[in-house]
Amino acid sequence: MNVNIQSVHFSADSKLIDYVNRKLEKLSHFTDRVIQVNVFLKLDNVVHAVKDKIAEIRVHIPRHSFFVKSTSKSFEESFDEAFDSLVGQIKKNKARKAA
């Protein structure tokens, strides 16, 4: 599994990168056919004093591509929400193939 993590408009610290990598390792519990994972961590360009944090995850498996996006006040919360949604998509796809 090839993992690419990009932080847009800021520099991600090592704790955030480690957190994302630990969560992505759990993907192997749901499917073992993951080819590539792209994670984009972005700051929303709003005028407010507190910027929203955006996490986008794109996962490629043979003949399928999954994409999720989540926004919240922290990167960890955004990533968790996006990851949970991604797991749901993968499970749904697996159930559809089995039926």
HELIX and SHEET records of a PDB file:
HELIX    1   1 SER A   14  GLU A   25  1                                  12    
HELIX    2   2 LYS A   26  HIS A   29  5                                   4    
HELIX    3   3 PHE A   75  ALA A   98  1                                  24    
SHEET    1   A 4 ASN A   2  VAL A   8  0                                        
SHEET    2   A 4 GLN A  36  LEU A  43  1                                        
SHEET    3   A 4 LYS A  53  ILE A  61 -1                                        
SHEET    4   A 4 HIS A  64  SER A  72 -1                                        
END                                                                             
